[in-house]
Amino acid sequence: MYGCVKLHEKDTVATAILPITSGEEVHYRFGGQELTVKACTDVPVYHKLALVDLKKGDVVTKYGQKIGYALQDIPKGAHVHTHNLYSTMPKEASTQEE
């Protein structure tokens, strides 16, 4: 069973489609290949999982696009979220004037 989805060949993170437990071998498919990454932290469903070691300041890529920068070193298999990612993605407006 696949535990995450990689969307583009340039992606450095994948999206968890199941809750992932630290130590778990996480399987995914990309480019016709079966791939595996060992989780080193728990990753909640729909959050990001590092597919490569990221150094502080490295660009984080999802959808083939830069989504932000690593705020600290992030090891392959770690949870990537607001605690260790500076997002450059536009924020949706929380309110709209009518």
N, CA, C and O atoms as a CHARMM CRD file, in Angstrom:
* protein
*
  392
    1    1 MET  N      0.85400  -1.18400   0.00000 PROA 1      0.00000
    2    1 MET  CA     0.00000   0.00000   0.00000 PROA 1      0.00000
    3    1 MET  C      0.89100   1.23600   0.00000 PROA 1      0.00000
    4    1 MET  O      1.91300   1.28700   0.68500 PROA 1      0.00000
    5    2 TYR  N      0.48400   2.22100  -0.77700 PROA 2      0.00000
    6    2 TYR  CA     1.24100   3.45500  -0.86000 PROA 2      0.00000
    7    2 TYR  C      0.84900   4.39500   0.28300 PROA 2      0.00000
    8    2 TYR  O     -0.32700   4.53000   0.62100 PROA 2      0.00000
    9    3 GLY  N      1.86900   5.04400   0.87400 PROA 3      0.00000
   10    3 GLY  CA     1.62300   5.92500   2.00300 PROA 3      0.00000
   11    3 GLY  C      1.75000   7.39800   1.68800 PROA 3      0.00000
   12    3 GLY  O      1.35200   8.24800   2.48400 PROA 3      0.00000
   13    4 CYS  N      2.31700   7.70700   0.50200 PROA 4      0.00000
   14    4 CYS  CA     2.47000   9.10900   0.13400 PROA 4      0.00000
   15    4 CYS  C      2.44600   9.24300  -1.38000 PROA 4      0.00000
   16    4 CYS  O      2.54700   8.25900  -2.11200 PROA 4      0.00000
   17    5 VAL  N      2.31000  10.48800  -1.83100 PROA 5      0.00000
   18    5 VAL  CA     2.22900  10.79200  -3.25800 PROA 5      0.00000
   19    5 VAL  C      3.26100  11.85700  -3.60000 PROA 5      0.00000
   20    5 VAL  O      3.29900  12.92600  -2.99100 PROA 5      0.00000
   21    6 LYS  N      4.10200  11.54200  -4.59200 PROA 6      0.00000
   22    6 LYS  CA     5.02000  12.51900  -5.16700 PROA 6      0.00000
   23    6 LYS  C      4.38800  12.98100  -6.47100 PROA 6      0.00000
   24    6 LYS  O      3.98600  12.15400  -7.29000 PROA 6      0.00000
   25    7 LEU  N      4.29500  14.29400  -6.67600 PROA 7      0.00000
   26    7 LEU  CA     3.54500  14.82700  -7.80400 PROA 7      0.00000
   27    7 LEU  C      4.39100  15.23300  -9.00600 PROA 7      0.00000
   28    7 LEU  O      3.88200  15.25800 -10.12600 PROA 7      0.00000
   29    8 HSD  N      5.66900  15.55000  -8.80400 PROA 8      0.00000
   30    8 HSD  CA     6.50500  16.06400  -9.89700 PROA 8      0.00000
   31    8 HSD  C      7.93900  15.58900  -9.67800 PROA 8      0.00000
   32    8 HSD  O      8.37000  15.39700  -8.54100 PROA 8      0.00000
   33    9 GLU  N      8.66600  15.40300 -10.76200 PROA 9      0.00000
   34    9 GLU  CA    10.03400  14.89100 -10.66000 PROA 9      0.00000
   35    9 GLU  C     10.95300  15.78900  -9.83700 PROA 9      0.00000
   36    9 GLU  O     11.91100  15.29100  -9.24400 PROA 9      0.00000
   37   10 LYS  N     10.69200  17.10000  -9.78000 PROA 10     0.00000
   38   10 LYS  CA    11.52600  18.03000  -9.00300 PROA 10     0.00000
   39   10 LYS  C     11.17800  18.05900  -7.52200 PROA 10     0.00000
   40   10 LYS  O     11.91400  18.65800  -6.73700 PROA 10     0.00000
   41   11 ASP  N     10.08000  17.43100  -7.11500 PROA 11     0.00000
   42   11 ASP  CA     9.61000  17.52900  -5.73000 PROA 11     0.00000
   43   11 ASP  C     10.61500  16.96300  -4.73400 PROA 11     0.00000
   44   11 ASP  O     11.17900  15.88600  -4.93000 PROA 11     0.00000
   45   12 THR  N     10.82100  17.72300  -3.65700 PROA 12     0.00000
   46   12 THR  CA    11.66700  17.26600  -2.55300 PROA 12     0.00000
   47   12 THR  C     10.82200  16.76600  -1.38300 PROA 12     0.00000
   48   12 THR  O     11.35200  16.24800  -0.40000 PROA 12     0.00000
   49   13 VAL  N      9.49800  16.92600  -1.49900 PROA 13     0.00000
   50   13 VAL  CA     8.56100  16.42500  -0.49100 PROA 13     0.00000
   51   13 VAL  C      7.42800  15.67500  -1.18800 PROA 13     0.00000
   52   13 VAL  O      7.14100  15.89300  -2.36500 PROA 13     0.00000
   53   14 ALA  N      6.80200  14.79300  -0.43100 PROA 14     0.00000
   54   14 ALA  CA     5.60700  14.08000  -0.89600 PROA 14     0.00000
   55   14 ALA  C      4.50200  14.34200   0.10500 PROA 14     0.00000
   56   14 ALA  O      4.76500  14.75300   1.23400 PROA 14     0.00000
   57   15 THR  N      3.26100  14.10500  -0.30500 PROA 15     0.00000
   58   15 THR  CA     2.10900  14.28300   0.57000 PROA 15     0.00000
   59   15 THR  C      1.68300  12.94000   1.14200 PROA 15     0.00000
   60   15 THR  O      1.45800  11.98200   0.40200 PROA 15     0.00000
   61   16 ALA  N      1.57400  12.87800   2.46900 PROA 16     0.00000
   62   16 ALA  CA     1.13100  11.65400   3.13200 PROA 16     0.00000
   63   16 ALA  C     -0.35200  11.43600   2.84100 PROA 16     0.00000
   64   16 ALA  O     -1.16200  12.34500   3.02600 PROA 16     0.00000
   65   17 ILE  N     -0.71000  10.23700   2.38500 PROA 17     0.00000
   66   17 ILE  CA    -2.11900   9.92700   2.13600 PROA 17     0.00000
   67   17 ILE  C     -2.66900   8.98400   3.20400 PROA 17     0.00000
   68   17 ILE  O     -3.83400   8.59000   3.16300 PROA 17     0.00000
   69   18 LEU  N     -1.81700   8.63500   4.15100 PROA 18     0.00000
   70   18 LEU  CA    -2.17700   7.87400   5.34300 PROA 18     0.00000
   71   18 LEU  C     -1.36200   8.45400   6.49300 PROA 18     0.00000
   72   18 LEU  O     -0.31300   9.05100   6.25000 PROA 18     0.00000
   73   19 PRO  N     -1.80800   8.30000   7.72800 PROA 19     0.00000
   74   19 PRO  CA    -0.93500   8.70700   8.83900 PROA 19     0.00000
   75   19 PRO  C      0.32900   7.84300   8.80400 PROA 19     0.00000
   76   19 PRO  O      0.25400   6.62900   8.60900 PROA 19     0.00000
   77   20 ILE  N      1.48200   8.47600   8.99300 PROA 20     0.00000
   78   20 ILE  CA     2.75900   7.77500   8.93300 PROA 20     0.00000
   79   20 ILE  C      3.39300   7.78600  10.31900 PROA 20     0.00000
   80   20 ILE  O      3.40100   8.81100  11.00200 PROA 20     0.00000
   81   21 THR  N      3.92300   6.63800  10.72300 PROA 21     0.00000
   82   21 THR  CA     4.54800   6.47700  12.03000 PROA 21     0.00000
   83   21 THR  C      6.06400   6.43500  11.87700 PROA 21     0.00000
   84   21 THR  O      6.58700   5.81300  10.95200 PROA 21     0.00000
   85   22 SER  N      6.76100   7.09600  12.78600 PROA 22     0.00000
   86   22 SER  CA     8.22100   7.08600  12.78000 PROA 22     0.00000
   87   22 SER  C      8.73900   5.65100  12.70800 PROA 22     0.00000
   88   22 SER  O      8.26100   4.77800  13.43100 PROA 22     0.00000
   89   23 GLY  N      9.70600   5.41300  11.84500 PROA 23     0.00000
   90   23 GLY  CA    10.28000   4.08100  11.67300 PROA 23     0.00000
   91   23 GLY  C      9.63200   3.26800  10.56600 PROA 23     0.00000
   92   23 GLY  O     10.16200   2.23800  10.14900 PROA 23     0.00000
   93   24 GLU  N      8.49500   3.72900  10.09900 PROA 24     0.00000
   94   24 GLU  CA     7.74400   3.02100   9.05600 PROA 24     0.00000
   95   24 GLU  C      8.42000   3.18400   7.69300 PROA 24     0.00000
   96   24 GLU  O      8.91900   4.26100   7.36400 PROA 24     0.00000
   97   25 GLU  N      8.43200   2.10900   6.90700 PROA 25     0.00000
   98   25 GLU  CA     8.87100   2.17200   5.51200 PROA 25     0.00000
   99   25 GLU  C      7.67400   2.66500   4.70300 PROA 25     0.00000
  100   25 GLU  O      6.64300   1.99500   4.64500 PROA 25     0.00000
  101   26 VAL  N      7.80800   3.82500   4.08500 PROA 26     0.00000
  102   26 VAL  CA     6.70700   4.45100   3.35200 PROA 26     0.00000
  103   26 VAL  C      6.93600   4.21600   1.85600 PROA 26     0.00000
  104   26 VAL  O      7.95900   4.61800   1.30200 PROA 26     0.00000
  105   27 HSD  N      5.98200   3.57100   1.22500 PROA 27     0.00000
  106   27 HSD  CA     6.09100   3.23300  -0.19500 PROA 27     0.00000
  107   27 HSD  C      5.31800   4.25200  -1.02900 PROA 27     0.00000
  108   27 HSD  O      4.24900   4.72600  -0.64400 PROA 27     0.00000
  109   28 TYR  N      5.89700   4.56800  -2.18400 PROA 28     0.00000
  110   28 TYR  CA     5.21700   5.42900  -3.13900 PROA 28     0.00000
  111   28 TYR  C      5.68000   5.04800  -4.53700 PROA 28     0.00000
  112   28 TYR  O      6.66800   4.33400  -4.70600 PROA 28     0.00000
  113   29 ARG  N      4.96600   5.52300  -5.51300 PROA 29     0.00000
  114   29 ARG  CA     5.27300   5.21200  -6.90100 PROA 29     0.00000
  115   29 ARG  C      5.46400   6.51600  -7.65600 PROA 29     0.00000
  116   29 ARG  O      4.68300   7.45800  -7.52100 PROA 29     0.00000
  117   30 PHE  N      6.53500   6.54700  -8.46400 PROA 30     0.00000
  118   30 PHE  CA     6.76400   7.72400  -9.29300 PROA 30     0.00000
  119   30 PHE  C      7.58000   7.32100 -10.50700 PROA 30     0.00000
  120   30 PHE  O      8.55400   6.57800 -10.38800 PROA 30     0.00000
  121   31 GLY  N      7.18300   7.80800 -11.67100 PROA 31     0.00000
  122   31 GLY  CA     7.91100   7.52900 -12.89400 PROA 31     0.00000
  123   31 GLY  C      8.01500   6.05200 -13.22200 PROA 31     0.00000
  124   31 GLY  O      9.00800   5.59700 -13.78900 PROA 31     0.00000
  125   32 GLY  N      6.97300   5.30600 -12.85700 PROA 32     0.00000
  126   32 GLY  CA     6.96700   3.87600 -13.13200 PROA 32     0.00000
  127   32 GLY  C      7.80100   3.04700 -12.17900 PROA 32     0.00000
  128   32 GLY  O      7.95700   1.84300 -12.38000 PROA 32     0.00000
  129   33 GLN  N      8.34500   3.67800 -11.13600 PROA 33     0.00000
  130   33 GLN  CA     9.16400   2.97000 -10.15700 PROA 33     0.00000
  131   33 GLN  C      8.47100   2.89100  -8.80600 PROA 33     0.00000
  132   33 GLN  O      7.74800   3.80200  -8.40200 PROA 33     0.00000
  133   34 GLU  N      8.70800   1.78200  -8.11900 PROA 34     0.00000
  134   34 GLU  CA     8.27600   1.62300  -6.73100 PROA 34     0.00000
  135   34 GLU  C      9.41300   2.15200  -5.86100 PROA 34     0.00000
  136   34 GLU  O     10.54000   1.66500  -5.95500 PROA 34     0.00000
  137   35 LEU  N      9.13300   3.13700  -5.02000 PROA 35     0.00000
  138   35 LEU  CA    10.14800   3.76500  -4.18400 PROA 35     0.00000
  139   35 LEU  C      9.76200   3.67200  -2.71900 PROA 35     0.00000
  140   35 LEU  O      8.59300   3.48500  -2.38400 PROA 35     0.00000
  141   36 THR  N     10.75900   3.80500  -1.84600 PROA 36     0.00000
  142   36 THR  CA    10.52400   3.71400  -0.40200 PROA 36     0.00000
  143   36 THR  C     11.37500   4.75300   0.31400 PROA 36     0.00000
  144   36 THR  O     12.52100   5.00600  -0.05900 PROA 36     0.00000
  145   37 VAL  N     10.79600   5.34500   1.34000 PROA 37     0.00000
  146   37 VAL  CA    11.53400   6.23200   2.23800 PROA 37     0.00000
  147   37 VAL  C     11.17400   5.81000   3.65800 PROA 37     0.00000
  148   37 VAL  O     10.01300   5.51600   3.94100 PROA 37     0.00000
  149   38 LYS  N     12.15300   5.77800   4.54500 PROA 38     0.00000
  150   38 LYS  CA    11.89800   5.41500   5.94500 PROA 38     0.00000
  151   38 LYS  C     11.58000   6.68300   6.73300 PROA 38     0.00000
  152   38 LYS  O     12.39000   7.60800   6.79000 PROA 38     0.00000
  153   39 ALA  N     10.40500   6.71500   7.33400 PROA 39     0.00000
  154   39 ALA  CA     9.99200   7.87400   8.13500 PROA 39     0.00000
  155   39 ALA  C     10.83900   7.95100   9.40200 PROA 39     0.00000
  156   39 ALA  O     11.03200   6.94800  10.09000 PROA 39     0.00000
  157   40 CYS  N     11.33900   9.14200   9.70600 PROA 40     0.00000
  158   40 CYS  CA    12.10600   9.32900  10.94300 PROA 40     0.00000
  159   40 CYS  C     11.30000  10.11800  11.97600 PROA 40     0.00000
  160   40 CYS  O     11.76600  10.33700  13.09400 PROA 40     0.00000
  161   41 THR  N     10.09600  10.54300  11.60200 PROA 41     0.00000
  162   41 THR  CA     9.15700  11.20400  12.51800 PROA 41     0.00000
  163   41 THR  C      7.75100  10.75900  12.12700 PROA 41     0.00000
  164   41 THR  O      7.54900  10.21200  11.04300 PROA 41     0.00000
  165   42 ASP  N      6.80200  10.98800  12.99200 PROA 42     0.00000
  166   42 ASP  CA     5.40200  10.79500  12.61900 PROA 42     0.00000
  167   42 ASP  C      5.01600  11.90200  11.63800 PROA 42     0.00000
  168   42 ASP  O      5.48900  13.03300  11.74900 PROA 42     0.00000
  169   43 VAL  N      4.15200  11.56500  10.67500 PROA 43     0.00000
  170   43 VAL  CA     3.66700  12.55500   9.70600 PROA 43     0.00000
  171   43 VAL  C      2.15200  12.40500   9.62000 PROA 43     0.00000
  172   43 VAL  O      1.66500  11.34800   9.21800 PROA 43     0.00000
  173   44 PRO  N      1.39800  13.43700   9.98900 PROA 44     0.00000
  174   44 PRO  CA    -0.06200  13.35400   9.89100 PROA 44     0.00000
  175   44 PRO  C     -0.51000  13.24400   8.43200 PROA 44     0.00000
  176   44 PRO  O      0.18600  13.68700   7.51800 PROA 44     0.00000
  177   45 VAL  N     -1.66500  12.65500   8.23800 PROA 45     0.00000
  178   45 VAL  CA    -2.22300  12.53600   6.89700 PROA 45     0.00000
  179   45 VAL  C     -2.35400  13.91400   6.26300 PROA 45     0.00000
  180   45 VAL  O     -2.73700  14.87800   6.92700 PROA 45     0.00000
  181   46 TYR  N     -2.03400  14.00300   4.97800 PROA 46     0.00000
  182   46 TYR  CA    -2.08000  15.21300   4.14200 PROA 46     0.00000
  183   46 TYR  C     -0.97200  16.22100   4.45300 PROA 46     0.00000
  184   46 TYR  O     -0.96000  17.31300   3.88700 PROA 46     0.00000
  185   47 HSD  N     -0.05000  15.87200   5.33700 PROA 47     0.00000
  186   47 HSD  CA     1.10600  16.72700   5.57600 PROA 47     0.00000
  187   47 HSD  C      2.25200  16.24200   4.68500 PROA 47     0.00000
  188   47 HSD  O      2.13400  15.21300   4.02000 PROA 47     0.00000
  189   48 LYS  N      3.35000  16.98000   4.67600 PROA 48     0.00000
  190   48 LYS  CA     4.46400  16.67300   3.79900 PROA 48     0.00000
  191   48 LYS  C      5.53200  15.82700   4.48900 PROA 48     0.00000
  192   48 LYS  O      5.77100  15.94100   5.69100 PROA 48     0.00000
  193   49 LEU  N      6.17100  14.96300   3.66900 PROA 49     0.00000
  194   49 LEU  CA     7.25100  14.07200   4.08500 PROA 49     0.00000
  195   49 LEU  C      8.46900  14.40200   3.22800 PROA 49     0.00000
  196   49 LEU  O      8.37100  14.42200   2.00100 PROA 49     0.00000
  197   50 ALA  N      9.61900  14.66100   3.85700 PROA 50     0.00000
  198   50 ALA  CA    10.83500  14.96000   3.10500 PROA 50     0.00000
  199   50 ALA  C     11.31300  13.70900   2.36900 PROA 50     0.00000
  200   50 ALA  O     11.45900  12.64200   2.96600 PROA 50     0.00000
  201   51 LEU  N     11.55500  13.85500   1.07000 PROA 51     0.00000
  202   51 LEU  CA    12.05500  12.74600   0.25500 PROA 51     0.00000
  203   51 LEU  C     13.57400  12.76400   0.13300 PROA 51     0.00000
  204   51 LEU  O     14.17900  11.78600  -0.30700 PROA 51     0.00000
  205   52 VAL  N     14.18100  13.87300   0.52100 PROA 52     0.00000
  206   52 VAL  CA    15.63200  14.04400   0.48400 PROA 52     0.00000
  207   52 VAL  C     16.06000  14.79200   1.74100 PROA 52     0.00000
  208   52 VAL  O     15.24000  15.43300   2.39700 PROA 52     0.00000
  209   53 ASP  N     17.33600  14.70900   2.07300 PROA 53     0.00000
  210   53 ASP  CA    17.86300  15.53100   3.15700 PROA 53     0.00000
  211   53 ASP  C     17.85700  16.98700   2.69400 PROA 53     0.00000
  212   53 ASP  O     18.34900  17.30700   1.61200 PROA 53     0.00000
  213   54 LEU  N     17.30300  17.84900   3.51400 PROA 54     0.00000
  214   54 LEU  CA    17.25100  19.28400   3.21900 PROA 54     0.00000
  215   54 LEU  C     18.09800  20.02400   4.25200 PROA 54     0.00000
  216   54 LEU  O     17.98100  19.77500   5.45200 PROA 54     0.00000
  217   55 LYS  N     18.93700  20.91900   3.79000 PROA 55     0.00000
  218   55 LYS  CA    19.74100  21.75700   4.68400 PROA 55     0.00000
  219   55 LYS  C     18.99500  23.06200   4.94700 PROA 55     0.00000
  220   55 LYS  O     18.17600  23.49800   4.13900 PROA 55     0.00000
  221   56 LYS  N     19.29200  23.67500   6.08700 PROA 56     0.00000
  222   56 LYS  CA    18.68900  24.97200   6.40700 PROA 56     0.00000
  223   56 LYS  C     18.89800  25.91200   5.23100 PROA 56     0.00000
  224   56 LYS  O     20.02100  26.07500   4.75300 PROA 56     0.00000
  225   57 GLY  N     17.80800  26.53500   4.76000 PROA 57     0.00000
  226   57 GLY  CA    17.86800  27.47100   3.65000 PROA 57     0.00000
  227   57 GLY  C     17.59900  26.85000   2.28800 PROA 57     0.00000
  228   57 GLY  O     17.40100  27.57000   1.31000 PROA 57     0.00000
  229   58 ASP  N     17.58900  25.51400   2.20900 PROA 58     0.00000
  230   58 ASP  CA    17.29200  24.85400   0.93100 PROA 58     0.00000
  231   58 ASP  C     15.86700  25.15100   0.48500 PROA 58     0.00000
  232   58 ASP  O     14.96600  25.30900   1.30900 PROA 58     0.00000
  233   59 VAL  N     15.67700  25.22500  -0.81700 PROA 59     0.00000
  234   59 VAL  CA    14.34100  25.36900  -1.39700 PROA 59     0.00000
  235   59 VAL  C     13.59300  24.05400  -1.21200 PROA 59     0.00000
  236   59 VAL  O     14.14900  22.97900  -1.43700 PROA 59     0.00000
  237   60 VAL  N     12.33600  24.14300  -0.80400 PROA 60     0.00000
  238   60 VAL  CA    11.45100  22.97500  -0.69200 PROA 60     0.00000
  239   60 VAL  C     10.50100  23.04400  -1.88400 PROA 60     0.00000
  240   60 VAL  O      9.88800  24.07800  -2.14900 PROA 60     0.00000
  241   61 THR  N     10.39000  21.91900  -2.60000 PROA 61     0.00000
  242   61 THR  CA     9.63400  21.89300  -3.84900 PROA 61     0.00000
  243   61 THR  C      8.50200  20.87900  -3.77700 PROA 61     0.00000
  244   61 THR  O      8.69500  19.73700  -3.35900 PROA 61     0.00000
  245   62 LYS  N      7.31400  21.31900  -4.19200 PROA 62     0.00000
  246   62 LYS  CA     6.12700  20.47500  -4.30300 PROA 62     0.00000
  247   62 LYS  C      5.36700  20.97900  -5.53000 PROA 62     0.00000
  248   62 LYS  O      5.39200  22.17500  -5.82200 PROA 62     0.00000
  249   63 TYR  N      4.69900  20.08900  -6.24200 PROA 63     0.00000
  250   63 TYR  CA     4.01000  20.43900  -7.50000 PROA 63     0.00000
  251   63 TYR  C      5.00900  20.89700  -8.56900 PROA 63     0.00000
  252   63 TYR  O      4.61100  21.50400  -9.56300 PROA 63     0.00000
  253   64 GLY  N      6.30300  20.60900  -8.37100 PROA 64     0.00000
  254   64 GLY  CA     7.32400  21.09000  -9.28500 PROA 64     0.00000
  255   64 GLY  C      7.64800  22.55300  -9.07800 PROA 64     0.00000
  256   64 GLY  O      8.38100  23.14100  -9.87400 PROA 64     0.00000
  257   65 GLN  N      7.11500  23.15900  -8.01700 PROA 65     0.00000
  258   65 GLN  CA     7.27800  24.58600  -7.72800 PROA 65     0.00000
  259   65 GLN  C      7.86200  24.79400  -6.33200 PROA 65     0.00000
  260   65 GLN  O      7.66300  23.98000  -5.43000 PROA 65     0.00000
  261   66 LYS  N      8.58000  25.89300  -6.17700 PROA 66     0.00000
  262   66 LYS  CA     9.09100  26.25600  -4.84400 PROA 66     0.00000
  263   66 LYS  C      7.90000  26.59300  -3.95700 PROA 66     0.00000
  264   66 LYS  O      7.06400  27.42400  -4.31200 PROA 66     0.00000
  265   67 ILE  N      7.83100  25.93800  -2.79900 PROA 67     0.00000
  266   67 ILE  CA     6.77100  26.26600  -1.83700 PROA 67     0.00000
  267   67 ILE  C      7.33200  26.94200  -0.59900 PROA 67     0.00000
  268   67 ILE  O      6.57700  27.42400   0.24500 PROA 67     0.00000
  269   68 GLY  N      8.67200  26.98100  -0.48700 PROA 68     0.00000
  270   68 GLY  CA     9.27200  27.61700   0.66500 PROA 68     0.00000
  271   68 GLY  C     10.71400  27.20900   0.86300 PROA 68     0.00000
  272   68 GLY  O     11.35200  26.63400  -0.01800 PROA 68     0.00000
  273   69 TYR  N     11.21800  27.53100   2.07100 PROA 69     0.00000
  274   69 TYR  CA    12.60300  27.26200   2.43400 PROA 69     0.00000
  275   69 TYR  C     12.64000  26.49500   3.75500 PROA 69     0.00000
  276   69 TYR  O     11.80800  26.71500   4.63500 PROA 69     0.00000
  277   70 ALA  N     13.60400  25.60400   3.88100 PROA 70     0.00000
  278   70 ALA  CA    13.80800  24.87300   5.12900 PROA 70     0.00000
  279   70 ALA  C     14.31600  25.84200   6.19700 PROA 70     0.00000
  280   70 ALA  O     15.31200  26.53200   5.98300 PROA 70     0.00000
  281   71 LEU  N     13.64200  25.89500   7.33200 PROA 71     0.00000
  282   71 LEU  CA    14.05200  26.75400   8.44600 PROA 71     0.00000
  283   71 LEU  C     15.17200  26.12700   9.27000 PROA 71     0.00000
  284   71 LEU  O     15.81600  26.80300  10.07100 PROA 71     0.00000
  285   72 GLN  N     15.39800  24.83600   9.06800 PROA 72     0.00000
  286   72 GLN  CA    16.42600  24.08400   9.79200 PROA 72     0.00000
  287   72 GLN  C     16.78300  22.88800   8.91700 PROA 72     0.00000
  288   72 GLN  O     16.11900  22.63800   7.91100 PROA 72     0.00000
  289   73 ASP  N     17.81200  22.15600   9.28600 PROA 73     0.00000
  290   73 ASP  CA    18.10000  20.91100   8.58100 PROA 73     0.00000
  291   73 ASP  C     16.91500  19.96700   8.77700 PROA 73     0.00000
  292   73 ASP  O     16.42400  19.79600   9.89300 PROA 73     0.00000
  293   74 ILE  N     16.46500  19.36000   7.68700 PROA 74     0.00000
  294   74 ILE  CA    15.33300  18.43000   7.72600 PROA 74     0.00000
  295   74 ILE  C     15.81100  17.12000   7.10900 PROA 74     0.00000
  296   74 ILE  O     16.11400  17.07800   5.91700 PROA 74     0.00000
  297   75 PRO  N     15.88200  16.05300   7.89900 PROA 75     0.00000
  298   75 PRO  CA    16.35400  14.78900   7.33400 PROA 75     0.00000
  299   75 PRO  C     15.31300  14.12000   6.44200 PROA 75     0.00000
  300   75 PRO  O     14.10900  14.31000   6.61200 PROA 75     0.00000
  301   76 LYS  N     15.80000  13.34200   5.49900 PROA 76     0.00000
  302   76 LYS  CA    14.92800  12.52500   4.66000 PROA 76     0.00000
  303   76 LYS  C     14.02500  11.69500   5.56500 PROA 76     0.00000
  304   76 LYS  O     14.49900  11.07500   6.51700 PROA 76     0.00000
  305   77 GLY  N     12.72600  11.68300   5.27100 PROA 77     0.00000
  306   77 GLY  CA    11.77200  10.91500   6.06400 PROA 77     0.00000
  307   77 GLY  C     11.10600  11.70200   7.18400 PROA 77     0.00000
  308   77 GLY  O     10.30700  11.14500   7.93700 PROA 77     0.00000
  309   78 ALA  N     11.42400  12.99800   7.30500 PROA 78     0.00000
  310   78 ALA  CA    10.86100  13.82600   8.38600 PROA 78     0.00000
  311   78 ALA  C      9.59600  14.55000   7.93700 PROA 78     0.00000
  312   78 ALA  O      9.37300  14.77700   6.74800 PROA 78     0.00000
  313   79 HSD  N      8.78500  14.90200   8.91300 PROA 79     0.00000
  314   79 HSD  CA     7.59100  15.72500   8.72500 PROA 79     0.00000
  315   79 HSD  C      8.03500  17.13500   8.33000 PROA 79     0.00000
  316   79 HSD  O      8.90300  17.71800   8.97900 PROA 79     0.00000
  317   80 VAL  N      7.44400  17.67600   7.27500 PROA 80     0.00000
  318   80 VAL  CA     7.73300  19.03900   6.82600 PROA 80     0.00000
  319   80 VAL  C      6.43900  19.83600   6.95100 PROA 80     0.00000
  320   80 VAL  O      5.43000  19.51900   6.32000 PROA 80     0.00000
  321   81 HSD  N      6.49100  20.88300   7.78600 PROA 81     0.00000
  322   81 HSD  CA     5.30600  21.70300   8.02700 PROA 81     0.00000
  323   81 HSD  C      5.77400  23.06300   8.54400 PROA 81     0.00000
  324   81 HSD  O      6.95200  23.39900   8.42300 PROA 81     0.00000
  325   82 THR  N      4.87900  23.82700   9.10600 PROA 82     0.00000
  326   82 THR  CA     5.18600  25.20500   9.50900 PROA 82     0.00000
  327   82 THR  C      6.28200  25.29900  10.57600 PROA 82     0.00000
  328   82 THR  O      6.89300  26.35800  10.71800 PROA 82     0.00000
  329   83 HSD  N      6.54800  24.23600  11.32200 PROA 83     0.00000
  330   83 HSD  CA     7.58700  24.28100  12.35000 PROA 83     0.00000
  331   83 HSD  C      8.99700  24.26400  11.74600 PROA 83     0.00000
  332   83 HSD  O      9.95700  24.65400  12.41000 PROA 83     0.00000
  333   84 ASN  N      9.12800  23.81100  10.48300 PROA 84     0.00000
  334   84 ASN  CA    10.45500  23.73500   9.86900 PROA 84     0.00000
  335   84 ASN  C     10.47200  24.22100   8.41100 PROA 84     0.00000
  336   84 ASN  O     11.45100  24.00900   7.69500 PROA 84     0.00000
  337   85 LEU  N      9.39600  24.86600   7.98300 PROA 85     0.00000
  338   85 LEU  CA     9.27400  25.36500   6.61600 PROA 85     0.00000
  339   85 LEU  C      8.79700  26.81400   6.63300 PROA 85     0.00000
  340   85 LEU  O      7.78200  27.14100   7.24900 PROA 85     0.00000
  341   86 TYR  N      9.54700  27.67700   5.94500 PROA 86     0.00000
  342   86 TYR  CA     9.07700  29.04100   5.71200 PROA 86     0.00000
  343   86 TYR  C      8.36000  29.00500   4.37600 PROA 86     0.00000
  344   86 TYR  O      8.99800  28.82800   3.33800 PROA 86     0.00000
  345   87 SER  N      7.05400  29.16900   4.38300 PROA 87     0.00000
  346   87 SER  CA     6.25500  29.05300   3.17600 PROA 87     0.00000
  347   87 SER  C      6.29600  30.32700   2.35000 PROA 87     0.00000
  348   87 SER  O      6.18700  31.43200   2.88200 PROA 87     0.00000
  349   88 THR  N      6.45400  30.15900   1.03900 PROA 88     0.00000
  350   88 THR  CA     6.36200  31.27600   0.10600 PROA 88     0.00000
  351   88 THR  C      5.08400  31.18900  -0.71100 PROA 88     0.00000
  352   88 THR  O      4.89500  31.94600  -1.66200 PROA 88     0.00000
  353   89 MET  N      4.20400  30.26000  -0.33500 PROA 89     0.00000
  354   89 MET  CA     2.92900  30.10700  -1.02900 PROA 89     0.00000
  355   89 MET  C      2.00000  31.23900  -0.60500 PROA 89     0.00000
  356   89 MET  O      1.99000  31.62500   0.56400 PROA 89     0.00000
  357   90 PRO  N      1.21400  31.78100  -1.55300 PROA 90     0.00000
  358   90 PRO  CA     0.27700  32.84800  -1.19200 PROA 90     0.00000
  359   90 PRO  C     -0.77400  32.34100  -0.21500 PROA 90     0.00000
  360   90 PRO  O     -1.26200  31.21600  -0.33200 PROA 90     0.00000
  361   91 LYS  N     -1.10400  33.16500   0.72000 PROA 91     0.00000
  362   91 LYS  CA    -2.14400  32.80600   1.68900 PROA 91     0.00000
  363   91 LYS  C     -3.49100  33.25300   1.14600 PROA 91     0.00000
  364   91 LYS  O     -3.61300  34.31600   0.53600 PROA 91     0.00000
  365   92 GLU  N     -4.50300  32.42100   1.38000 PROA 92     0.00000
  366   92 GLU  CA    -5.86300  32.80800   0.96100 PROA 92     0.00000
  367   92 GLU  C     -6.36800  33.89800   1.88800 PROA 92     0.00000
  368   92 GLU  O     -6.04300  33.92200   3.07500 PROA 92     0.00000
  369   93 ALA  N     -7.13900  34.76800   1.35400 PROA 93     0.00000
  370   93 ALA  CA    -7.73900  35.82300   2.17900 PROA 93     0.00000
  371   93 ALA  C     -8.71000  35.17200   3.16200 PROA 93     0.00000
  372   93 ALA  O     -9.54900  34.35900   2.77400 PROA 93     0.00000
  373   94 SER  N     -8.58900  35.53200   4.40700 PROA 94     0.00000
  374   94 SER  CA    -9.44800  34.91600   5.42600 PROA 94     0.00000
  375   94 SER  C    -10.83600  35.53300   5.42700 PROA 94     0.00000
  376   94 SER  O    -11.79900  34.91000   5.87500 PROA 94     0.00000
  377   95 THR  N    -10.93600  36.74400   4.93300 PROA 95     0.00000
  378   95 THR  CA   -12.25300  37.38500   4.83700 PROA 95     0.00000
  379   95 THR  C    -12.33200  38.12800   3.52000 PROA 95     0.00000
  380   95 THR  O    -11.31500  38.54800   2.96800 PROA 95     0.00000
  381   96 GLN  N    -13.51300  38.28400   3.03400 PROA 96     0.00000
  382   96 GLN  CA   -13.72100  39.05600   1.81500 PROA 96     0.00000
  383   96 GLN  C    -14.78000  40.09700   2.10400 PROA 96     0.00000
  384   96 GLN  O    -15.78200  39.83100   2.76800 PROA 96     0.00000
  385   97 GLU  N    -14.53400  41.28000   1.59200 PROA 97     0.00000
  386   97 GLU  CA   -15.55600  42.31900   1.74400 PROA 97     0.00000
  387   97 GLU  C    -16.61000  42.11600   0.70200 PROA 97     0.00000
  388   97 GLU  O    -16.30700  41.76000  -0.43700 PROA 97     0.00000
  389   98 GLU  N    -17.84600  42.33600   1.07500 PROA 98     0.00000
  390   98 GLU  CA   -18.95800  42.16500   0.14200 PROA 98     0.00000
  391   98 GLU  C    -19.48800  43.49900  -0.28000 PROA 98     0.00000
  392   98 GLU  O    -20.43100  43.56700  -1.06900 PROA 98     0.00000
